[in-house]
Amino acid sequence: MMKARLRHAALLAPVLLLAAPAGAKELPLGLWARGDGNAKVRIAPCGDALCATNTFIRDTSGGEAVGDKLVMRVKPAGERKLTGSAFDPKRDNTYAITITFDDARMKTRGCLLAVLCKSVSWQKID
């Protein structure tokens, strides 16, 4: 069960919330494809947060579905690096998250209980 939760956090890890509005260059906004090709997410503002919303899931056996969201509260932690927490409303879990990105690539690292961590690579597709 922990693996499924961690997999979900890593899948949706790009969902963000910032304390203050930031420019597009400071956020990984847009459509991203997971490195293994099994998922796509759209990162966009949602209320006072940024959300990563699943737009495509190839293998739904892990409980993932199109429309699932992850909402994160992050802040800048260096050039094109964000850290903070991510809330998964479907599973009612909060994860620590680190996001590093450039114009074409992103890496997310989500951790549950500070020891169960998973990193995922993403490619920008829009």
C-alpha positions as CSV (number, residue, x, y, z in Angstrom):
1,M,0.0,0.0,0.0
2,M,2.9,2.4,0.8
3,K,4.4,1.7,-2.6
4,A,1.1,2.5,-4.4
5,R,0.9,5.8,-2.4
6,L,4.5,6.7,-3.2
7,R,3.9,5.8,-6.8
8,H,0.9,8.2,-6.9
9,A,3.0,11.0,-5.2
10,A,5.7,10.6,-7.8
11,L,3.2,10.4,-10.6
12,L,1.6,13.7,-9.7
13,A,4.5,15.3,-8.0
14,P,4.5,18.4,-10.2
15,V,1.5,19.9,-8.6
16,L,2.5,23.1,-6.8
17,L,1.5,25.9,-4.5
18,L,3.6,29.1,-4.1
19,A,3.3,31.7,-1.5
20,A,3.5,34.5,-4.1
21,P,2.8,34.5,-7.8
22,A,5.8,33.7,-9.9
23,G,6.6,34.1,-13.6
24,A,6.2,31.2,-16.0
25,K,10.0,30.7,-16.2
26,E,9.9,30.0,-12.4
27,L,7.3,27.3,-12.6
28,P,7.0,24.1,-14.7
29,L,3.6,24.9,-16.2
30,G,2.2,23.0,-19.1
31,L,1.8,19.4,-20.2
32,W,4.5,16.8,-19.1
33,A,5.0,13.2,-20.0
34,R,6.5,10.8,-17.5
35,G,9.7,9.2,-18.7
36,D,8.3,5.7,-18.8
37,G,5.4,6.8,-21.0
38,N,2.7,5.7,-18.6
39,A,1.4,9.1,-17.6
40,K,0.8,12.7,-18.7
41,V,0.0,15.5,-16.3
42,R,-1.0,19.2,-16.9
43,I,0.5,21.6,-14.4
44,A,-1.6,24.7,-14.0
45,P,-2.9,27.1,-11.3
46,C,-5.9,25.9,-9.3
47,G,-7.2,28.4,-6.8
48,D,-4.3,29.7,-4.8
49,A,-2.3,26.6,-5.7
50,L,-0.8,24.8,-8.7
51,C,-2.2,21.4,-9.5
52,A,-0.9,18.5,-11.5
53,T,-3.8,16.8,-13.0
54,N,-3.6,13.4,-14.8
55,T,-4.5,13.8,-18.4
56,F,-3.5,10.3,-19.5
57,I,-2.8,7.0,-17.7
58,R,-1.8,4.0,-19.6
59,D,-1.8,1.4,-16.8
60,T,-4.7,2.0,-14.3
61,S,-3.9,-1.1,-12.2
62,G,-2.2,1.1,-9.6
63,G,-5.4,3.0,-8.9
64,E,-4.4,6.0,-11.0
65,A,-7.1,7.7,-13.1
66,V,-7.5,10.6,-15.5
67,G,-8.5,13.6,-13.5
68,D,-6.6,12.7,-10.3
69,K,-4.9,15.7,-8.8
70,L,-2.0,16.5,-6.5
71,V,-1.9,19.9,-4.8
72,M,1.5,21.1,-3.6
73,R,2.7,23.9,-1.4
74,V,6.3,24.7,-2.6
75,K,8.7,27.6,-2.6
76,P,11.8,28.4,-4.5
77,A,14.9,26.6,-3.3
78,G,17.4,27.7,-5.9
79,E,17.4,28.3,-9.6
80,R,14.5,26.3,-11.1
81,K,14.2,24.2,-8.0
82,L,11.1,24.1,-5.7
83,T,10.6,22.3,-2.4
84,G,7.7,21.8,-0.1
85,S,4.8,19.5,0.4
86,A,2.2,17.8,-1.8
87,F,-1.3,16.8,-0.8
88,D,-3.0,13.8,-2.5
89,P,-6.7,14.3,-1.8
90,K,-7.6,10.8,-3.2
91,R,-5.5,9.1,-0.6
92,D,-5.5,11.8,2.1
93,N,-1.7,11.8,2.3
94,T,0.9,14.5,2.3
95,Y,4.4,14.1,0.9
96,A,7.6,16.1,0.9
97,I,8.5,17.1,-2.6
98,T,11.4,18.5,-4.5
99,I,11.1,19.6,-8.1
100,T,13.9,20.6,-10.4
101,F,13.2,21.6,-14.0
102,D,14.3,23.5,-17.1
103,D,12.4,24.3,-20.3
104,A,12.3,20.7,-21.5
105,R,12.8,18.4,-18.5
106,M,11.7,18.0,-15.0
107,K,12.6,15.7,-12.1
108,T,10.3,15.1,-9.1
109,R,11.2,13.5,-5.9
110,G,8.4,12.6,-3.5
111,C,8.9,11.2,0.0
112,L,6.5,9.7,2.5
113,L,7.7,9.6,6.1
114,A,11.0,11.0,4.9
115,V,12.4,7.5,4.1
116,L,10.1,6.1,1.4
117,C,11.1,8.2,-1.6
118,K,10.7,7.9,-5.4
119,S,12.1,10.1,-8.2
120,V,10.5,10.5,-11.6
121,S,11.7,12.1,-14.8
122,W,9.4,14.1,-17.1
123,Q,9.6,15.6,-20.6
124,K,7.8,18.7,-21.6
125,I,5.3,18.0,-24.4
126,D,3.6,21.4,-25.0
